[in-house]
Amino acid sequence: MSMFCYQCQEAAKGTGCTIKGVCGKDDSLANLQDLLIYTLKGISFFSTKAEAIGKRDPEVDDFIFVGLFNTITNANFDKEVFYNQIRKGLELRDKMKKVCEDAGVKLENLPDAATFTANTKEEMEAKSTAKEVGVLATENEDVRSLRELITYGLKGMAAYVEHASVLGERKEEIFNFMQTALAKTLDDSLSVEDLVALTLETGKYGVEGMALLDGANTTAYGNPEITEVNIGVGTNPGILISGHDLKDLEQLLEQTEGTGVDVYTHSEMLPGHYYPAFKKYKHFVGNYGNAWWKQKEEFESFNGPVLFTTNCIVPPKTGAKYDGRVFTTGASGFPGWKHIEADENGKKDFSEIIELAKKCEAPTEIETGKIIGGFAHAQVFALADKVVDAVKTGAIKRFFVMAGCDGRMKSREYYTEFAEKLPGDTVILTAGCAKYRYNKLKLGDIGGIPRVLDAGQCNDSYSLAVIALKLKEVFELNDINELPITYNIAWYEQKAVIVLLALLYLGVKDIHLGPTLPAFLSANVAKVLVENFGIAGIGEVDEDIKLFLGE
């Protein structure tokens, strides 16, 4: 096989992509991403030893979480980025090695990740094989499964801490853990039991990372509010912003004000409308389109330029009309698309996008109406008395957490059907692009409480955990699993993995995960999750609803 990748839900045949990624990355790119992760492990091997003697380096912290973020599914398809990152990573690794040597740290039995060299593109490509530095380098299937589960959790965590860092919020304890965990994936002395414990610890720091980002976002932009978002279009030309980075949205809105160019959100940027700080911009028109996987046709009809701030890129078909009007920034990248870097003060210049937008037609309308969201934890707490009363009177019988990711597979129609068939005395709690499977359905409300409560991006899954913990407190329960809450979560990539690990760390059991269980779970690791946490897949909608309602 020319590559091996099974980090996302669409892994070929449910086992792994071996020729080309379903996401669109070729074997060379997949292997370079593996080599970057291998390099990050080598840096971490020395940086953890340097940290132990008080010799930490913030440059290493940033490089680690940015490198992890770059390798998330659908984030960056530009090989030049990875060549450059590997080169820089080897420099940092050797710098940290020298720090250790100069301090007299004893360095024995160095792993290959801490010593290999690859200075040219040819050397990198020769080194970056699945069996040497990638997934298959670990022969024991269960150890491999747990190492990858931890690594994918770290990738998801990296996305949260990167967004928080952009807003000036950092936490050294999280950076230390990320590097410690990466280094431990090189340690052959760790048992399966050790790695299971490390997996749960990854969940612990996942909670801390999500809390860090939540605090960063709300400090900068206010607590999300109940908001009706327009899904129609105006008559001005527009810019479509996709991804997850609210700082990029802020800068784009600032720079487009008064230019005659409107700004629309796409996919995971929809919750930007919920923040008070962005409501002052009259040219912040609404949301255009649906989840990430529909972008090919929606970018075509939008007519104006598109800005990717993070992951969820679908490689365009050759000759796609929108190909020349897509820009990237942050962790995202694609060959041939202009990438916009921040200056030393974090400022990004979007003038080229704005000037291009002025020359484009207004977006073609593909739907009309409004959708409602903004039910993050502060807003739900403001409605707490109303929600608690509805539960106590029986108006609300059960909550269903249906957070997570959307995707292309037909099997994901399950979630639309599931939402439609839920009884009218149930409420859906959601976050992430999974909501596009049902957030435009007319599901009504319960005493003024909408039956779909959208907390925001996948980054905002933290809100759902906080809401559950608050309800546990209000109802004076001893165990979070005593709440009338069912978890039926859709997953796609690595941010969903860290959300899952965070829920497991918080003690949530009987989570159902679909549309398929992860290919990276070996039979024995899956058995551990089933026996200890009640993890399960999904079945037929009608039967699942009966199961969840105890019928």
VEXDREN-2710 file (C-alpha; in Angstrom, 1 decimal):
% VEXDREN-2710
k/r/px/py/pz
1/MET/0.0/0.0/0.0
2/SER/1.2/3.5/-0.8
3/MET/-0.4/5.1/2.4
4/PHE/-2.5/4.2/5.3
5/CYS/-4.9/6.6/7.0
6/TYR/-8.0/5.8/9.1
7/GLN/-8.4/8.9/11.2
8/CYS/-11.8/10.0/9.8
9/GLN/-15.2/8.4/9.6
10/GLU/-15.0/8.0/5.8
11/ALA/-12.0/5.7/5.9
12/ALA/-12.2/3.5/2.8
13/LYS/-14.2/0.3/3.3
14/GLY/-14.4/1.2/7.0
15/THR/-10.8/0.1/7.5
16/GLY/-8.5/2.7/6.0
17/CYS/-7.4/4.6/2.9
18/THR/-4.5/2.9/1.2
19/ILE/-4.2/4.5/-2.2
20/LYS/-5.8/7.9/-1.9
21/GLY/-7.8/9.5/0.9
22/VAL/-11.5/9.8/0.5
23/CYS/-10.9/13.3/1.8
24/GLY/-9.0/14.0/-1.4
25/LYS/-5.3/13.9/-0.2
26/ASP/-3.0/11.8/-2.2
27/ASP/-0.5/9.2/-0.8
28/SER/2.4/11.6/-0.8
29/LEU/0.5/14.3/1.2
30/ALA/-0.8/11.6/3.6
31/ASN/2.7/10.3/4.2
32/LEU/4.1/13.8/4.7
33/GLN/1.5/14.5/7.3
34/ASP/2.5/11.3/9.1
35/LEU/6.1/12.4/9.0
36/LEU/5.2/15.8/10.5
37/ILE/3.4/14.0/13.4
38/TYR/6.5/11.8/13.8
39/THR/8.6/15.0/13.9
40/LEU/6.3/16.5/16.6
41/LYS/6.8/13.4/18.7
42/GLY/10.6/13.8/18.4
43/ILE/10.4/17.4/19.5
44/SER/8.1/16.4/22.4
45/PHE/10.6/13.7/23.5
46/PHE/13.2/16.5/24.2
47/SER/10.8/19.3/25.2
48/THR/9.3/17.2/28.0
49/LYS/12.7/16.6/29.4
50/ALA/13.6/20.3/29.0
51/GLU/10.3/21.2/30.8
52/ALA/11.3/19.0/33.7
53/ILE/14.3/21.2/34.3
54/GLY/12.4/24.5/33.8
55/LYS/13.6/25.1/30.2
56/ARG/10.3/25.4/28.3
57/ASP/10.1/27.1/25.0
58/PRO/6.9/28.9/23.9
59/GLU/8.0/28.5/20.2
60/VAL/7.8/24.8/20.7
61/ASP/4.3/25.0/22.2
62/ASP/3.0/27.0/19.2
63/PHE/4.7/24.7/16.7
64/ILE/3.3/21.6/18.2
65/PHE/-0.4/22.7/18.3
66/VAL/-0.2/24.3/14.8
67/GLY/1.4/21.2/13.4
68/LEU/-1.2/18.9/14.9
69/PHE/-4.0/21.2/13.6
70/ASN/-2.6/21.2/10.1
71/THR/-3.0/17.5/9.9
72/ILE/-6.7/17.4/10.8
73/THR/-8.9/15.9/8.1
74/ASN/-9.7/18.4/5.3
75/ALA/-7.6/21.2/6.7
76/ASN/-4.5/21.5/4.6
77/PHE/-3.7/20.0/1.2
78/ASP/-0.6/22.1/0.4
79/LYS/2.6/19.8/0.4
80/GLU/4.9/22.8/0.6
81/VAL/3.4/23.6/4.0
82/PHE/4.4/20.2/5.3
83/TYR/7.9/20.2/3.7
84/ASN/8.5/23.6/5.5
85/GLN/7.0/22.4/8.8
86/ILE/9.1/19.3/8.8
87/ARG/12.3/21.3/8.2
88/LYS/11.4/23.7/10.9
89/GLY/10.4/20.9/13.2
90/LEU/13.8/19.2/12.9
91/GLU/15.5/22.5/13.8
92/LEU/13.3/22.9/16.9
93/ARG/13.9/19.2/17.8
94/ASP/17.7/19.6/17.6
95/LYS/17.5/22.9/19.5
96/MET/15.6/21.2/22.4
97/LYS/18.1/18.4/22.3
98/LYS/20.9/20.8/22.8
99/VAL/19.1/22.5/25.6
100/CYS/18.9/19.1/27.3
101/GLU/22.6/18.3/26.6
102/ASP/23.8/21.6/27.9
103/ALA/21.9/21.1/31.1
104/GLY/23.4/17.7/31.6
105/VAL/20.2/15.7/31.0
106/LYS/21.0/12.1/30.5
107/LEU/19.8/11.0/27.1
108/GLU/19.7/7.3/26.5
109/ASN/17.9/4.9/24.1
110/LEU/16.8/7.7/21.8
111/PRO/13.9/6.8/19.6
112/ASP/14.2/7.2/15.8
113/ALA/11.8/10.1/15.9
114/ALA/14.3/12.0/18.0
115/THR/17.3/11.3/15.7
116/PHE/16.3/10.9/12.1
117/THR/17.3/13.5/9.5
118/ALA/15.5/14.5/6.2
119/ASN/16.7/17.7/4.8
120/THR/15.4/17.5/1.2
121/LYS/12.0/16.8/-0.2
122/GLU/13.3/13.6/-1.6
123/GLU/14.6/12.5/1.8
124/MET/11.3/13.4/3.4
125/GLU/9.3/11.4/0.9
126/ALA/11.6/8.4/1.3
127/LYS/11.3/8.5/5.1
128/SER/7.5/9.2/5.2
129/THR/6.0/5.7/4.8
130/ALA/3.1/4.3/6.7
131/LYS/5.2/1.4/7.9
132/GLU/8.1/3.4/9.1
133/VAL/6.7/6.6/10.6
134/GLY/2.9/6.3/10.2
135/VAL/0.1/4.3/11.7
136/LEU/1.5/0.9/10.8
137/ALA/4.9/1.5/12.4
138/THR/3.3/0.1/15.6
139/GLU/2.9/-3.6/15.1
140/ASN/0.7/-4.5/18.1
141/GLU/-2.9/-3.7/16.9
142/ASP/-4.2/-2.7/20.4
143/VAL/-1.3/-0.5/21.2
144/ARG/-1.5/1.0/17.7
145/SER/-5.3/1.7/18.2
146/LEU/-4.7/3.5/21.5
147/ARG/-1.8/5.5/20.3
148/GLU/-3.8/6.7/17.4
149/LEU/-6.9/7.4/19.5
150/ILE/-4.7/9.6/21.8
151/THR/-3.0/11.3/18.8
152/TYR/-6.4/12.1/17.1
153/GLY/-7.6/13.4/20.4
154/LEU/-4.6/15.7/20.6
155/LYS/-5.3/16.9/17.0
156/GLY/-8.8/17.9/18.1
157/MET/-7.4/19.5/21.3
158/ALA/-4.9/21.4/19.2
159/ALA/-7.7/23.1/17.2
160/TYR/-9.3/24.4/20.4
161/VAL/-6.0/25.7/21.9
162/GLU/-5.0/27.3/18.6
163/HIS/-8.2/29.3/18.4
164/ALA/-7.8/30.3/22.1
165/SER/-4.2/31.3/21.6
166/VAL/-5.1/33.6/18.7
167/LEU/-7.4/35.4/21.2
168/GLY/-4.6/35.7/23.8
169/GLU/-5.6/32.8/26.0
170/ARG/-3.0/30.2/26.7
171/LYS/-2.5/27.5/29.4
172/GLU/0.9/25.9/29.8
173/GLU/-0.5/22.8/31.5
174/ILE/-2.3/21.9/28.3
175/PHE/0.8/22.4/26.2
176/ASN/2.8/20.3/28.6
177/PHE/0.3/17.5/28.4
178/MET/0.1/17.6/24.7
179/GLN/3.9/17.1/24.4
180/THR/4.0/14.6/27.2
181/ALA/1.3/12.5/25.5
182/LEU/3.0/12.7/22.1
183/ALA/6.3/11.5/23.7
184/LYS/4.5/8.6/25.4
185/THR/3.3/7.3/22.1
186/LEU/7.0/6.5/21.4
187/ASP/7.4/4.6/24.6
188/ASP/7.2/0.9/24.0
189/SER/7.3/0.1/27.7
190/LEU/3.7/1.4/28.2
191/SER/1.1/-1.3/28.6
192/VAL/-2.4/-1.3/27.1
193/GLU/-3.7/-0.3/30.6
194/ASP/-1.2/2.6/30.7
195/LEU/-2.4/3.8/27.3
196/VAL/-6.1/3.5/28.3
197/ALA/-5.3/5.7/31.3
198/LEU/-3.5/8.2/29.0
199/THR/-6.6/8.2/26.8
200/LEU/-8.8/9.3/29.6
201/GLU/-6.3/11.9/30.7
202/THR/-6.4/13.2/27.1
203/GLY/-10.2/13.6/27.7
204/LYS/-9.5/15.6/30.9
205/TYR/-7.2/18.1/29.0
206/GLY/-9.8/18.1/26.2
207/VAL/-12.3/19.5/28.7
208/GLU/-9.7/22.1/29.8
209/GLY/-9.0/23.1/26.2
210/MET/-12.6/23.5/25.4
211/ALA/-13.1/25.6/28.6
212/LEU/-10.1/27.7/27.6
213/LEU/-11.6/28.5/24.1
214/ASP/-15.1/29.1/25.5
215/GLY/-13.6/31.7/27.9
216/ALA/-11.6/33.2/25.1
217/ASN/-14.6/33.6/22.8
218/THR/-17.0/34.9/25.4
219/THR/-14.5/37.3/26.8
220/ALA/-13.7/38.7/23.4
221/TYR/-17.2/38.7/21.9
222/GLY/-19.8/38.2/24.7
223/ASN/-22.0/35.2/25.5
224/PRO/-24.0/33.9/22.6
225/GLU/-27.6/35.0/22.5
226/ILE/-30.8/33.5/21.0
227/THR/-30.6/34.7/17.4
228/GLU/-32.6/34.3/14.2
229/VAL/-30.2/34.0/11.3
230/ASN/-31.2/34.9/7.8
231/ILE/-30.6/32.2/5.2
232/GLY/-31.6/34.3/2.2
233/VAL/-29.4/36.8/0.3
234/GLY/-29.1/40.5/-0.3
235/THR/-28.4/42.5/-3.4
236/ASN/-24.8/43.4/-2.7
237/PRO/-21.7/41.3/-3.6
238/GLY/-20.6/39.1/-0.8
239/ILE/-17.7/37.2/0.8
240/LEU/-18.4/33.8/2.2
241/ILE/-16.4/32.9/5.3
242/SER/-16.1/29.2/6.4
243/GLY/-14.4/27.4/9.2
244/HIS/-14.2/28.1/12.9
245/ASP/-11.9/31.0/13.7
246/LEU/-13.9/33.9/15.1
247/LYS/-10.9/36.2/15.1
248/ASP/-10.7/35.9/11.3
249/LEU/-14.4/36.7/11.2
250/GLU/-13.9/39.8/13.3
251/GLN/-11.1/41.1/11.1
252/LEU/-13.1/40.5/7.9
253/LEU/-16.1/42.3/9.3
254/GLU/-14.0/45.2/10.3
255/GLN/-12.3/45.5/7.0
256/THR/-15.4/45.1/4.9
257/GLU/-17.5/47.7/6.8
258/GLY/-18.5/50.6/4.5
259/THR/-17.2/48.9/1.4
260/GLY/-20.5/47.8/-0.1
261/VAL/-19.5/44.1/0.4
262/ASP/-21.7/41.9/2.5
263/VAL/-20.4/39.0/4.7
264/TYR/-22.1/35.6/4.9
265/THR/-21.2/32.6/7.1
266/HIS/-20.9/29.1/5.8
267/SER/-21.1/25.8/7.6
268/GLU/-19.3/25.9/11.0
269/MET/-19.1/29.7/11.0
270/LEU/-22.9/30.0/11.4
271/PRO/-22.6/30.6/15.2
272/GLY/-20.7/33.8/14.6
273/HIS/-24.1/35.4/14.3
274/TYR/-24.9/34.5/17.9
275/TYR/-22.2/36.6/19.5
276/PRO/-23.2/40.2/20.6
277/ALA/-19.9/41.8/19.3
278/PHE/-20.8/40.9/15.7
279/LYS/-24.4/42.1/15.7
280/LYS/-23.3/45.7/15.2
281/TYR/-22.2/45.0/11.6
282/LYS/-25.1/45.8/9.4
283/HIS/-23.4/44.1/6.4
284/PHE/-23.2/40.8/8.3
285/VAL/-26.1/39.5/6.3
286/GLY/-26.7/35.8/7.2
287/ASN/-25.7/32.2/6.5
288/TYR/-25.4/30.8/3.1
289/GLY/-25.7/27.1/2.5
290/ASN/-25.3/24.0/4.6
291/ALA/-22.6/21.7/6.0
292/TRP/-19.1/21.6/4.5
293/TRP/-19.6/18.7/2.1
294/LYS/-22.1/20.6/-0.1
295/GLN/-19.5/23.4/-0.7
296/LYS/-18.9/22.6/-4.4
297/GLU/-22.3/23.5/-5.6
298/GLU/-22.8/26.3/-3.0
299/PHE/-19.5/28.0/-3.7
300/GLU/-20.5/28.0/-7.4
301/SER/-23.8/29.7/-6.8
302/PHE/-22.5/32.1/-4.2
303/ASN/-20.6/34.0/-7.0
304/GLY/-18.2/35.8/-4.7
305/PRO/-14.9/35.0/-3.0
306/VAL/-14.7/32.4/-0.2
307/LEU/-12.4/32.5/2.8
308/PHE/-11.4/29.3/4.6
309/THR/-10.2/29.9/8.2
310/THR/-9.7/26.3/9.2
311/ASN/-10.6/22.8/8.1
312/CYS/-13.4/21.3/6.0
313/ILE/-12.0/21.9/2.5
314/VAL/-13.3/19.7/-0.2
315/PRO/-10.8/19.7/-3.1
316/PRO/-12.6/21.3/-6.2
317/LYS/-13.0/19.5/-9.5
318/THR/-10.7/20.5/-12.2
319/GLY/-12.0/23.6/-13.9
320/ALA/-14.4/24.5/-11.0
321/LYS/-15.6/28.1/-11.6
322/TYR/-15.0/29.1/-8.0
323/ASP/-11.4/27.7/-7.9
324/GLY/-9.9/31.1/-8.6
325/ARG/-11.8/32.9/-5.8
326/VAL/-11.1/30.8/-2.8
327/PHE/-8.6/32.0/-0.2
328/THR/-7.2/30.3/2.9
329/THR/-5.7/31.4/6.2
330/GLY/-4.7/29.8/9.5
331/ALA/-4.4/26.1/9.5
332/SER/-6.1/25.7/6.1
333/GLY/-4.3/25.5/2.8
334/PHE/-4.7/24.2/-0.8
335/PRO/-2.3/24.3/-3.8
336/GLY/-3.0/27.3/-6.0
337/TRP/-5.2/29.1/-3.5
338/LYS/-3.9/32.4/-2.0
339/HIS/-2.9/31.9/1.6
340/ILE/-3.2/35.0/3.9
341/GLU/-0.8/35.1/6.8
342/ALA/-1.0/37.3/9.9
343/ASP/1.6/39.9/10.6
344/GLU/3.6/40.1/13.8
345/ASN/0.6/41.7/15.5
346/GLY/-1.8/39.1/14.4
347/LYS/-3.4/41.4/11.8
348/LYS/-4.5/39.9/8.4
349/ASP/-4.9/41.9/5.3
350/PHE/-8.1/40.9/3.5
351/SER/-8.0/43.7/1.0
352/GLU/-7.4/41.4/-2.0
353/ILE/-10.5/39.4/-1.2
354/ILE/-12.6/42.6/-0.7
355/GLU/-11.5/44.0/-4.1
356/LEU/-12.3/40.8/-5.8
357/ALA/-15.7/40.7/-4.2
358/LYS/-16.6/44.1/-5.5
359/LYS/-16.2/42.8/-9.1
360/CYS/-18.5/39.8/-8.4
361/GLU/-22.3/39.4/-8.7
362/ALA/-24.4/39.1/-5.6
363/PRO/-25.0/35.6/-4.4
364/THR/-27.6/33.5/-6.1
365/GLU/-30.4/32.8/-3.6
366/ILE/-30.7/29.0/-2.8
367/GLU/-33.2/29.2/0.0
368/THR/-35.1/31.7/2.2
369/GLY/-36.2/32.1/5.7
370/LYS/-34.5/32.1/9.1
371/ILE/-32.9/29.6/11.5
372/ILE/-32.5/30.0/15.2
373/GLY/-29.5/29.3/17.5
374/GLY/-27.4/30.8/20.3
375/PHE/-28.2/28.3/23.0
376/ALA/-24.8/28.1/24.6
377/HIS/-24.6/27.4/28.3
378/ALA/-25.0/31.1/29.5
379/GLN/-28.2/31.5/27.4
380/VAL/-29.6/28.1/28.6
381/PHE/-28.8/29.0/32.2
382/ALA/-30.8/32.2/31.7
383/LEU/-33.7/30.0/30.7
384/ALA/-33.0/27.5/33.5
385/ASP/-36.2/28.0/35.5
386/LYS/-38.3/27.5/32.3
387/VAL/-36.4/24.4/31.3
388/VAL/-36.4/22.9/34.8
389/ASP/-40.1/23.5/35.1
390/ALA/-40.8/21.9/31.8
391/VAL/-38.9/18.8/32.9
392/LYS/-40.6/18.7/36.3
393/THR/-44.1/19.0/34.7
394/GLY/-43.3/16.4/32.1
395/ALA/-43.6/18.8/29.2
396/ILE/-40.0/17.8/28.4
397/LYS/-39.5/14.1/28.8
398/ARG/-36.0/13.7/27.4
399/PHE/-33.1/15.6/25.9
400/PHE/-31.1/14.1/23.0
401/VAL/-27.5/15.3/22.5
402/MET/-27.1/15.1/18.7
403/ALA/-23.9/17.1/18.4
404/GLY/-21.0/16.4/16.1
405/CYS/-20.2/16.3/12.4
406/ASP/-22.0/16.0/9.2
407/GLY/-20.7/14.1/6.1
408/ARG/-21.4/12.9/2.6
409/MET/-22.5/9.4/3.3
410/LYS/-26.2/8.5/2.6
411/SER/-26.3/6.8/6.0
412/ARG/-26.3/10.2/7.6
413/GLU/-29.9/10.6/6.5
414/TYR/-30.5/8.6/9.7
415/TYR/-30.0/11.8/11.8
416/THR/-32.7/13.7/9.8
417/GLU/-35.1/10.9/10.1
418/PHE/-34.3/10.4/13.8
419/ALA/-35.0/14.1/14.5
420/GLU/-38.2/14.0/12.6
421/LYS/-39.5/10.9/14.4
422/LEU/-38.6/12.0/18.0
423/PRO/-41.7/12.5/20.1
424/GLY/-42.8/16.1/20.5
425/ASP/-41.9/16.1/24.2
426/THR/-38.2/15.7/23.5
427/VAL/-35.5/18.4/22.9
428/ILE/-32.4/18.1/20.8
429/LEU/-29.2/19.7/22.1
430/THR/-26.7/20.2/19.3
431/ALA/-23.4/21.8/18.3
432/GLY/-21.3/21.3/15.2
433/CYS/-22.2/20.9/11.6
434/ALA/-24.3/17.8/12.4
435/LYS/-27.1/20.2/13.0
436/TYR/-27.5/20.8/9.3
437/ARG/-29.3/17.5/9.1
438/TYR/-32.2/18.9/11.1
439/ASN/-31.9/22.6/12.0
440/LYS/-34.1/23.7/9.1
441/LEU/-36.9/21.2/10.0
442/LYS/-40.1/22.6/11.5
443/LEU/-40.0/20.7/14.8
444/GLY/-41.8/23.4/16.8
445/ASP/-41.3/24.2/20.5
446/ILE/-42.3/23.2/24.0
447/GLY/-43.8/26.1/25.9
448/GLY/-41.6/28.5/23.9
449/ILE/-38.5/26.4/24.2
450/PRO/-37.4/25.4/20.6
451/ARG/-37.0/21.7/20.2
452/VAL/-33.6/22.2/18.6
453/LEU/-31.2/24.1/20.9
454/ASP/-28.1/24.9/18.9
455/ALA/-25.1/25.8/21.1
456/GLY/-22.8/26.6/18.2
457/GLN/-19.7/25.1/16.5
458/CYS/-18.2/21.7/17.3
459/ASN/-15.9/23.9/19.4
460/ASP/-18.9/24.7/21.5
461/SER/-19.7/21.1/22.5
462/TYR/-18.3/22.2/25.8
463/SER/-21.5/24.1/26.4
464/LEU/-23.5/20.8/26.2
465/ALA/-21.3/19.3/28.9
466/VAL/-21.7/22.3/31.1
467/ILE/-25.5/22.3/30.6
468/ALA/-25.6/18.6/31.6
469/LEU/-23.5/19.2/34.7
470/LYS/-25.7/22.1/35.7
471/LEU/-28.9/20.0/35.3
472/LYS/-27.3/17.3/37.4
473/GLU/-26.7/20.0/40.1
474/VAL/-30.2/21.5/39.8
475/PHE/-31.9/18.1/40.1
476/GLU/-29.5/17.1/43.0
477/LEU/-28.4/13.9/41.3
478/ASN/-25.3/11.9/42.2
479/ASP/-24.5/10.7/38.7
480/ILE/-24.7/12.6/35.4
481/ASN/-26.0/9.4/33.8
482/GLU/-29.2/9.8/35.9
483/LEU/-30.3/12.7/33.8
484/PRO/-32.9/12.2/31.1
485/ILE/-30.3/12.8/28.5
486/THR/-29.4/10.4/25.6
487/TYR/-26.2/10.9/23.6
488/ASN/-26.6/10.0/19.9
489/ILE/-23.6/11.7/18.3
490/ALA/-22.4/11.8/14.7
491/TRP/-18.7/12.0/14.2
492/TYR/-16.4/12.7/11.2
493/GLU/-12.9/13.9/12.2
494/GLN/-10.6/14.5/15.1
495/LYS/-12.4/17.3/16.9
496/ALA/-15.2/14.9/17.4
497/VAL/-12.7/12.4/18.9
498/ILE/-11.6/14.9/21.6
499/VAL/-15.3/15.7/22.4
500/LEU/-15.9/11.9/22.8
501/LEU/-12.9/11.5/25.1
502/ALA/-14.0/14.6/27.1
503/LEU/-17.4/13.1/27.7
504/LEU/-15.9/9.8/28.8
505/TYR/-13.6/11.7/31.2
506/LEU/-16.7/13.4/32.6
507/GLY/-18.2/10.0/33.3
508/VAL/-20.9/10.0/30.6
509/LYS/-21.9/6.5/29.6
510/ASP/-23.9/4.8/26.9
511/ILE/-22.9/7.2/24.1
512/HIS/-24.1/6.1/20.7
513/LEU/-21.7/7.0/17.9
514/GLY/-22.4/6.9/14.2
515/PRO/-22.9/6.5/11.4
516/THR/-20.1/3.9/11.9
517/LEU/-17.7/3.2/14.8
518/PRO/-14.1/4.5/14.2
519/ALA/-11.9/2.2/12.1
520/PHE/-9.0/3.0/14.4
521/LEU/-10.6/1.1/17.3
522/SER/-9.2/-2.5/17.4
523/ALA/-11.6/-5.2/18.5
524/ASN/-10.0/-5.3/22.0
525/VAL/-10.0/-1.5/22.4
526/ALA/-13.6/-1.3/21.3
527/LYS/-14.5/-4.0/23.8
528/VAL/-12.9/-2.0/26.6
529/LEU/-15.0/1.0/25.6
530/VAL/-18.2/-1.0/25.4
531/GLU/-17.6/-2.8/28.7
532/ASN/-16.5/0.3/30.7
533/PHE/-18.4/3.1/29.1
534/GLY/-21.3/1.5/27.2
535/ILE/-20.1/2.9/23.8
536/ALA/-22.4/1.6/21.0
537/GLY/-23.2/2.3/17.4
538/ILE/-26.5/3.1/15.8
539/GLY/-29.1/0.9/14.2
540/GLU/-32.5/1.5/12.6
541/VAL/-34.2/4.8/13.6
542/ASP/-37.4/3.3/14.9
543/GLU/-35.7/0.7/16.9
544/ASP/-33.2/3.1/18.3
545/ILE/-35.9/5.6/19.4
546/LYS/-37.7/2.7/21.3
547/LEU/-34.4/1.7/22.9
548/PHE/-33.6/5.3/24.0
549/LEU/-37.1/5.9/25.4
550/GLY/-37.1/2.6/27.2
551/GLU/-40.0/1.2/25.2
END
